[in-house]
Amino acid sequence: MEENVIKVTIIDREDQAHEIEAPTDMSLNMMEIAKAEDLPVEGTCGGMALCASCHCYVQSDHDLPEASDDEEDMLDQAFFVEDNSRLSCQLKLTNDLDGLVIKLAPVS
C-alpha cells in the first residue's frame, strides 16, 4: 500500500460495498470520495455542514474526531439519525481512517 493512500469502504443504499483507495494528502473528505466514485451523495452545500445530504452511518470501530456543533445541528434536522450518524463531508481523510466503513443513509 502506498504511503498517503488508505482503503475505505462505502456501502450504498442497495447494500453494495465499494472498496476505494483514497489519498490522504489532498485534504479530501468522505463525501468527496463518494462523489468521485459516482455514488449517490448529493453534498448540496459543498461540504460546509450546512445540509444533511451526505448523511452516513459509520460502521467500523474507528476513533473519529468529535462532531462539531455545526455538524450536530445539521444531524438534529436530518432523517433516520442513529447513534453512529455523521456527515460524510466532515470526515476528513487521514491515515488513521484506513479501513473506515460507512453506509449511506436513506434519503427522506
C-alpha positions in Angstrom: 0.0 0.0 0.0 1.3 3.4 -0.9 2.0 6.0 1.7 -0.8 8.6 1.9 -3.3 6.1 0.5 -5.9 4.4 2.6 -8.7 1.9 1.8 -12.2 2.9 2.8 -15.5 1.1 2.1 -18.7 2.9 1.2 -21.9 0.8 1.3 -24.5 2.3 -1.0 -28.3 2.3 -0.4 -28.6 -1.1 -2.2 -26.1 -2.6 0.3 -23.4 -2.9 -2.3 -19.9 -2.4 -0.8 -17.5 -0.2 -2.8 -13.9 -0.6 -1.6 -12.0 2.6 -2.6 -8.4 3.6 -2.4 -8.3 7.2 -1.2 -5.5 9.7 -0.9 -4.9 11.3 2.5 -2.6 14.1 1.2 -5.2 16.1 -0.7 -7.4 17.3 2.2 -10.4 15.4 0.8 -13.3 14.1 2.9 -15.5 11.0 2.6 -18.3 12.9 0.7 -15.8 14.0 -2.0 -14.6 10.4 -2.4 -18.1 9.1 -2.7 -18.9 11.7 -5.3 -15.7 10.9 -7.2 -16.9 7.2 -7.3 -20.3 8.3 -8.7 -22.1 7.2 -5.6 -25.4 8.9 -4.8 -24.2 11.5 -2.4 -25.5 15.0 -3.0 -23.4 17.2 -0.9 -25.6 20.1 -1.8 -23.8 22.6 0.5 -20.3 21.6 -0.9 -19.1 20.2 2.4 -19.8 23.1 4.7 -22.0 21.1 7.2 -25.0 23.2 6.1 -27.2 20.4 4.8 -27.5 16.8 5.6 -27.5 15.4 2.1 -24.2 13.4 2.8 -25.6 11.8 6.0 -24.0 8.4 6.6 -23.6 5.8 9.3 -20.1 4.9 10.5 -20.0 1.1 10.5 -16.4 0.4 11.5 -14.9 0.9 15.0 -12.7 3.9 14.3 -11.9 6.6 16.9 -13.3 9.6 15.0 -13.0 13.3 15.9 -16.0 14.6 17.8 -18.7 16.1 15.6 -18.6 19.9 15.5 -21.6 22.0 16.8 -22.5 22.7 13.1 -22.5 19.0 12.3 -24.6 18.2 15.4 -27.1 20.9 14.4 -27.5 19.5 10.9 -27.9 16.0 12.2 -30.6 17.2 14.5 -32.5 18.2 11.4 -31.7 15.0 9.3 -33.9 12.0 8.9 -33.1 8.5 10.0 -30.4 9.6 12.5 -28.7 6.9 14.5 -26.0 7.0 17.2 -23.4 6.3 14.5 -24.7 9.1 12.2 -22.2 11.5 10.7 -22.0 13.9 7.8 -19.5 12.4 5.4 -18.3 15.9 4.4 -17.0 16.2 8.0 -14.9 13.0 7.9 -11.6 14.2 6.6 -9.4 11.5 5.1 -6.4 10.8 7.3 -4.1 7.8 7.7 -6.0 7.0 10.9 -9.1 6.2 8.9 -7.6 3.3 7.0 -10.3 0.6 6.8 -13.1 3.0 7.6 -16.6 1.7 6.6 -19.6 3.9 6.1 -23.1 3.3 4.8 -25.1 5.9 3.0 -28.2 6.9 5.0 -31.6 6.6 3.2 -32.9 9.7 1.6 -36.1 11.2 3.1 
